[in-house]
């Protein structure tokens, strides 16, 4: 099957768009503890817990019940008592002469057993209500008329301070929780009035890189993007020396859009601009404008450009601008009023400031097809800088940049590495270099050699090697003949890619083996090129049919690739005589709901696709039947060695009869093949895997 997925993951060595710690370089300075809202929140919570669980009348007051109290009154030991109506308790003071009799009567909440000797109440007990307690005491006095001098009574005592605190603190706690939630949603850490707080939620989240702010990445760290670097360096030079251009009547461009697949270095190029520019540089992501509150996005756009005008001349960089720049009104079901209002404000701001203010908006996206047309018109984003996957020279330059920090062996051939990684973007190459270093470290090597890079490329393309995966002998034989079919078909097809390696070692989650090829640096494809690619992909299934008389599920990815190429030939590139020289591909139309052709044409397209695939299958059957002996030789060698390289195949079945051909200058021009949405473009180099 064909494995088409490459990792698109940009290497984050030093993120210049993160705040850097300050210091004098002579040691770590002690951090200053600030009394912020978090501490206030903790203190309020601690006071509430203290009021709830600790003794409100002092840690040494004893809690008793009403029976003990009446017994003490009957003995004449109570000096006075006070009814606290708002707390439903009674405070009791013991006569000084009687204190020693009640040292062990109760145990305070603080754990003490001694009664206080000051003016604080010595004991307390809870009651249901003040009036009911007064009635109980009246009945008590009637039952005990011998009490000559009852204790003094205060009936309307109150705990105003405690009551006020218990009433106010819950509200303060709720307000504190609300403020903390708003700060979290605002994304800041400076409180309501600080950056990102609830009161500044409409402020821009852009990170400013001004004079004194050091960014470690420069244009020297960006390789393989020579044309794009020239474009952005011109913008930087325009801001540094505007008179050089304005003296000839030129005007500064308002915006530049970096367009390219993921991992090709768009954000890295912007970081290099931040490192090279001697002007203020604002950096933020498209998602930074989006918030749960209505109107925040537009407010942040206004604030961003307000700050930019104050710092002009300057550069504004918006990464992943498609988060807010999607086309408006295409799909009513998927519309977002808040995002559209943010985009409208962006359009107004970009068209509102004059060309002499020195503000340039730089944006990056890998989905230019979804952007609003008003955003792409001249006067807003005047330039679209395309950043494609690097060619051979570009990949070699990228390898040299990433290998600066890696200890490599003297035998490492960087040019050969670049040849073996066609279709790899800068992030893929960075990943390969890192994986190779890790593999060499696991083997306790002093330097990374070519074998480590070969293993790293295999891991990036096919996934982690599954050494412990147990495969039944008969299944392993099917896999070997399947991969041998791919290898032999590509070996004897003139326009197929040259074979690099074939293996039956399982990798990743689904690949039980694969044949890796070295695609040529080719941008134009003829009909025979695509036909031979499909024949090569069908070689595994045909080999199974010839040698076992049965087919397996191992060709699933192969058939997917073949189907995509065949439909592209018929519906996009006009390579079918019956359908004609028409193209039904419209990058701005959603074909999942509507098709730009009739049902009759759809049926004709399906018939033509099946006819093309059937023709390729028959050609592959004829080829592998003729080369049956060679297929069997390769399959048996794979069962024995598991991995065969190009030199091994040459020793087994002879040298490949077709040399690589280069397009001559006098050959007729051919329409370049472009990517098809929802499918793999025919120009994408794919290893075949079982």
N, C-alpha and C positions, 0 to 999 in steps of 0.2 A: 504494500500500500504506500501511498505518497504522504510524506509528512511535510506539512506546509507551514507549521507554526514556528516562528522564531521569537525568542524573548525580546521584548521591547522595554528595556529598563535602563534609564540613564544613570550613569555612575555619579554618586554624590560624594565626592572626595572631601571637598570643603564647601559648605553651603554659605556663600557670601550673603545670602538674603536672610541670614539669621543674626540677631544682635550679638556682638562680640563682647566678652568681659573686658573691663578696663583695669589697668594696674600699672605700676611702675616697673614691673619686670624683676623687682628685687625680692619678691616673696609674696605670699598671700596676705592681702589686707583683711583685717577683721570686718565681718559684715555688721552693719548697723541694724539693730532691731527696731523696727518702726511699730508704733502703736497704731494699728489699723482697725478696720471694722471687724476683722476676725476676732481680735482680742476683746473688743467691746461685746461681741456676741457671746463669747465664752464667759465673760464676767456676769452678764445678765442671766445666763443660764445657770451659773453657779449660785447666784443669789436666790433664784427661784427654787432650786433644789434645797438650799439651806432653809428657806422658809417652810418648805414642804416637809422635810424630814428631821430638822433640828428643833430643839426646844425654843419656842418663841419668847419665853420669859427668862432665859438664862440657862446655861448648861447645868447648873446645880439645883434647879427647882425640881421637887419631887412630885410625881403624879400619883394621886390617890383616888379613891372613889368617895361617893357621898356618905356611905356608911361609916368609913373611917373618920370623915370630917365631923359627922354628928357625934361620934364617940368622943372626939377631941373637944367638941363644944361642951358636951355633957360633963367632961372632966375639968372644964374651965381653963384649957390650955391655949385657946385661940384668942389672939388679941383683936384681930379684925379680919374681915374678908370682903372682897370686892367682886361684884358681878360685872363681867365684861360681855355686854349684850351682843356686840357685833362680832364676837368670836365664840360665843356660847361656852364660855369657861368661867370658873370661879377661882380667883386668886386668894390664897390663904397666908396670913402672917401669924406665926407662933410667938407666944410670949417668951421673952429672953430667958426667964427662969425655967421654962419648960423645953428649951431647945434640945437639951441633952437626952430627953426621953424619946426623941423621935429621929435620932441619927440613922437608925436602920429601918425606919418605917417604909421607905420606898427607895427606889433606885432611879436616879435621873437618867435622862437620855444620853448624857455625856459619860455615863459610867461611874459618876461620883456617888459616895454614900454619906457625905457630910452636908448638913444644911447650911445655907449661907447665913452669915451673921450680920450682913449689911441690911439696907432698907429694901432689898429685893424681896419679892414674895417667896416664902419658904416652900409652899406647896401649891398645887392647882389640881382641879379635876374638871372634867367636861360635863355639861348639862345639855338638855334638849332645848330649853328656852329659859330666859330670865324670869318671866312671870310664873312659869310652872315651878321653878326652884323657890321663888318667894312663897308660893302657896305651901310647898313642902315644908319649908322652915316654920311657917305659922303653925302648921299641924304639929311639927316637932316640939315647938315651945308649949303648945297646949298639953301635949303628953308629958312634958317635963316642967311643971310649974315651979319646981324647986330651984331652977336656975335664977339666981338673984340678979346677976349682971351678965346678960348675954353679950357676945362680942359686937364690936362696932361694925355696921354694915354700910357699904357704898353700893347703891343699886344701879347707877348709870355710868359706871366707869367705861371707858372706851380705849381701844388701841388704834388711835388715828394714824400714827406713822406706819405701823404694820399693815393696817388696812389699806392705806394709800399705796404702799409698796406692792402689796399683793394684787392691787387693782391695776396699777400702771405697768408693772413688769411684763405681763402677758402681751400687752399691746406693743411694748418696746421689742419683745421677742419676735412678734409677727412682722413688725416693720423691718427688723434686722434680717429675717429670713427672706423677705421680699426683695430687699436691696441686694442681698447676696445672689438671689436667683436672677435678678436683672443684670448684675455684673457678669454672671456666667453666660447669659444669653448674649450680652454685649461683647463677650470675648476678651475683656480687658481685665487688668488686675489693679487698677488705680482707684477703685471706688466709683461712686456715682459721678463725681466731677472729673475723674481721671480719664485717660485714654481708654476707650472701649466701654466706659461706664454707661449707665442708663441715661444720664443727662447728655452724654456725648455719643449716643448710638448712631447719630447721623454723620459723625465725623469719618473721614477717610481712614482706611486701615493700611494705607501705603507705607512701605518702609523707605525712608529717605537715606540715600548714600551721598553725602556731601563731602566737602574738603575735610580731610582728617579721618574719614571713614575708609579703612583699607579693605579692598577686595583682592583675594589672592589669585584669582583667575584673570588671565590676560589673553590677548589674541594669540600669543605664542602657545597657549594650551589648546587652541582650537585648530584641528587639522582636518584636511579633506573638504573644507568649505571655502575654497579660495574665492570663488565668485561672490558668495554671500558676504565674506569678510570685506571685500572691496566695497560693496554697497553700504554696509553699516559703518565702515571706516570713513566713507565719504560723508555720512551723516554726522559723525563725531567731529570730523574736520570742519564741517560747515558751522557747527556750534562754536568751535574754538576760533575760527577765522572767518566770520561772516562776510567781512569786506572783500575777501578774495573772490567770492561768488556774486555778491550784490553789486560790485563795481561793474560787472558785465551785464547787469540787469536780471540776474537769476534770483529766484525766490526759494526760500527754504521749504522742503516738502513737509506737509503737515503730519503724515503718518506713513509707516511702513509695516507691512504684514509679513511675518515669517511663516511660510507654509511648507509642510513636509510631513512624512510619516513619523510615527512615534520613534524616539530614540535616535534621530538623525542629528540632534545637537541644537535645536532651536533655543531652548532655555539656556544652554551652555553658551551660545553666542551672545545672548543678552547679558549673561553674567560677565562675559569678557568685555562687553561694552561698559558695564558698570565699573570694571577694573581699569579700563583705559580712559574713559571720559573724564575730563577735568571740569565737568559741569554737574550740577545736582541730578541725581538719578532716582526716580520714584519707581518702586517695584511692588506689584501686588498681583493677585490672581483674580480671574473673572468671578470666582465664587465669593470673593470678599465683598462684593456689592450686594449679595443676596442675604436677606434677613427675614425673620418671621413677621416683622412689623411692616405695614404698608407705607410706602413712601421712603423707606430708609435707603434703598438702592439709588434712587435719583438724588437724594440728599448727599450721599457719599460721593457721587460723581461731581456734583457742584463743589463740594468741599475739596476734592482732589484737584480740580482745575484752578480753584482759588489759591491753593497752596502753590501750584505750579506757576501761576502768574507772578506770585511773590518771589519765586526762586529763579525765574527766567533769566537767561536761557537754560533749559533743562530738558530731560528726557523722561517720559512716562512709559513704563513697560507693563503691559497687561498680559499675563500668561493665561493660556486656555480661555481666550476671549469668547469662544463659542458658548460658554456658560451664560453669557448675557446677550450675545450678538446673533442669536438664531433668528431666522427669517420670521417676520410677523404675518399672521393671518393665513398661513398655509393650511393649518389644521385647527379648526375651531375647537375640537375636543381636547387638544393638547395645548391650547393657548394659556398664557400666564400673564395677567395684567400687570403684576408687579415687575416681572422681567421686561416686559415691553415698555413700561414707563421708564425703567432704568436705561434701556437701549435708546429710547427717544431723547432722554437727557444727554446721553453720550453723543448722539448725532448733533444735537444743538450746540453742545460745548465744542465739539471738533470743528464745526462750521462757524462758530461764533467769534473765536479769537482771531486777531489779525495775523498775517504772515510775518509781521515784524516783531512779534512777541518772543520768538525763539523757543517755542514749545513743540516738541516732536513726540508723537504717540507711536510707540513700538508695541506690536502685539504678536502673539504666537498662537497657532492652532494647527491641528492635524485634520480638521473638518472644514475646509473652506467652502464646501458645497452647501453647508447648512447656514452660512452667514447671510445676513440681510443684504440685499443689493444696495441699499442706501449707504451701508457702512463701507462698501467696497468702491464706491464711485470716486472719481478724481476730485480732489479737494478735501477728502477725509483720509483714506488710505491711498495715497498717490502711488505707492510702490508695493508690489507683491514680490517678495524675495523667496524664490523656491529653493528649498533645501532638500535635495534628493539623496537617495542612498549613494554612498561614495563609490567611485570606480576603483580600478586596480591601484592606481597611483594614490588615490585618496585613502584607501584602506591601508596601504603601506605607511603613509604618513601618520595615520591614526595609531597604528601599531607602535611606531617609534615614540609617539607621545606617551602612551600608556606603559611602555616598557622601560621608561626612564627610572621608575621606582622599583623595578623588579630586577633581581639578580639573574641574568641569563647566561647560558653557556656560549662559548665562542662558536660552536657549530650551528647555532640557531640561524635559520634562513628566513628573514622577515619577508622577502619578496615571495617566497613559496607559501608562507602563511597567508599573504594577501591573495594569492591565486586560489587557495583552498577555501576562502571564505566569501564567495560571491553572494551578493544580496544581503550581507551583514551590514547593519548600521553601526554608528559609533558606539551606542550602548551595548550592542552585541559583542563588539570587539573588546570593549572594556570588561565585559563579563567573561569572555574567553581568557583574557590575560589574568584575571583574578582566579579563575578556576584552575588554570595551569600552575599558578604559584601555589595554590592549595594542594594540588595533586603532588607537586614536587616536594612540598613540605612533609606530606604524609609518607613519602618514600625516603625521607631523610637525605635529600640531595642538597648539594651546595649551590646548585644553579638550575634554572628551568631550561630544559632542552626541548628538542623538536617532538620527542615522544610524548612529553607532558602536554604540549599544545595540541597534538593529535587527539589525545584523550579528552582534552577540554572541549575541542570542537565537536567531538562525538557526543559529549554530555549535553552541550548546548543544543545540538540539532536533535538528537534522539532521546535525551534524558539520561537518567542515572542507570548505569549498568546493573542488571539484575543477575548477579552471580549465583544467588541461592534459589533462583526460579527453576523448579523441576519441570522439565518438558519430556513427555513420553517419547521413546525412540521413533515411533512411526510418525508422530507430529513433527519431530525434528527433521526427519527425512523430507516431509512435505515442504517445510520451511526452506530447506537447502535447495530443493529443486525449484521452488518459487523464486528465490533470490538468484539462482543460476539462470533462470529464464530472463529476468530483468537484465542481468549482466551480459548475457550472450546477445540478446536482442539489441541492446544499445551498442554492443561491440561491432556488430555487422550492419548497422544502419548509418548511412552517410551523414545525415543531419542530426543525429542524436548527440547528446552530450558525452564527452569522454569520461570513461569510468575512472573513479578515484579509489574506491574501496567497496568491497561487499562483505557482509558479515551476517552470521546467524546468532550472534549474541543478543539476547533480549535486552531492551532498554526501555525506560519510561514505563508508562502504564499500559500501552497497547502494542508497541513495536516489538515483535518477536525476532526481527532481523531487518536489515535494510541495505540497499545499494546506494552508495553516495557517488554523485557525479560532479564534475567540474564544469559548470556552465560557462559558455563563452561570454565575453563582454559584447553583447549583441542587443540592438535596440529595434531592429526591423526583422520581422518574421514572415516568411513566405508560407504558402500552403503546405509544401512538402516538409518544412520544418515542423509545423504543428502535427502533421500526419505521423511523422517519425517519432515525435514525442509521445503521441498516443499509443503507437505500436510498442514503444519501449515500456510504457506503463502497463500495457496489457500482457507483457511477456511473462509475468508471474502466473497469471491465470491460465494462459495458453500452455505453459510448461506443466502445470498440474493436470490439465486435460490430456496432454499427450502421454505422460508417463504413468498416470494413475487412473485415467479414464473417469475421474471425478473432480469436482471443484470444491473449494473451501471458502470460508468467510475471510480469508487472509487478503483478498483483493478489494476490500471495501473502500479504502482510501484511494486506491488506484482508479477504481471506477468513478469515484467522485471527481477526481482530477480530470479524467477523460471526458466526463459529461460536461464539465465546466468549459473545457477547451472547445468541444464540439458545438455547444450552444453559442459560444463567443464567435466562432467561425461563421455561423449561420445568421445570428441576429445582430451582430455588431460590425463584423468586418466584411460582410458581403461575399463570402467565399463559397456560396452555394448557387449553382446554376438555376435551380428551380425557384428559389426564393428571390434571387436577383441581387443587384447591387444596392441594397437598402440596409439601413441601420435603425434598429428599434431602441437603441440605447439613448436615454435622456437622463443625464445626471441630476436634473432638477425636477424630475417627476417621480412620484412614489408608485412604482409598478406593483406593489403588493396589493393595491386595491384596484388599479386600472391598468389595462394593457393597451398599447397604442396600435393594436391590430385586431382583426376580426377572428372569430372562432375558426373559420376556414383556414386563415393564414396560420393560426396557432397549430392546427392539425398538420399543415404542411411543414412547419418548422420541426415538429416532433418527428415526422417521418424522415426528414432530411438528416436530423441528428442521429437517428437510429441507423440510417443508411451509411453515414460516415463512420460511425463506430463499428458497424458490421464489416465495412470494407477494411478498416484497420485491423480488426480481429482476424479476418481471413489472411491478410498479408503476414501477420505475426505467426499464424499457424503454419503457413508455407515456409517462412524463414526458419522457425525452430524445428520443423520437421526435417528440413535440409541439414540443419546444424545440431541434430539430436545428439550426436556423439560428443560435441563440444559441451553441450549442456550437461551431459552426464559426467564428463570429466570435472567440470567446475563444481557440480553438486557433491561429488565424492570428496573432492579436495576441501570443500566447506565442512563436511561432516568430520573430516579429520583435523583440520586446522582452525575452523570456526571463523577465521578472518583471512581475507585475501586482498592484497593490494594490486595496483595496476601492473607492477613488475611480475607478480606471481601469475596473473592471468596471461601475460605475454609468454611466460615460460611454459604454460600449460597448453594454450591453444594458438599461439603465434601472435605476431604483432597485429595491431588493429589496421585493417586495410585502408582506412581513410584518415588522411591528415587533416588538421584544422585548416579551414579555408577562411580567408579574409575577404570582405566585400571590396570589390574593385571600384575605382572611382567612376569608371564608365558604365557600370551596371545601372539598369533603370531603377528609379526611386520606388520605394515600397512604403505604403502607409504605415506609420508606427503603431504598434499595438499599445493600447492604454488599458489601465485596470478597469475591470468590470465590477460594479457594486454587487456585493453578496457572493462573489466568487473570486477565486485566485486568478490573477492575470497570467496569461500564458508566458509572460517574460519572467515570472518568479521561479528561480532555481529551486528545485525540490529533489531531495533524495527519495528514492522509493523504499518503502519498508513493508515488511510482511506483518 
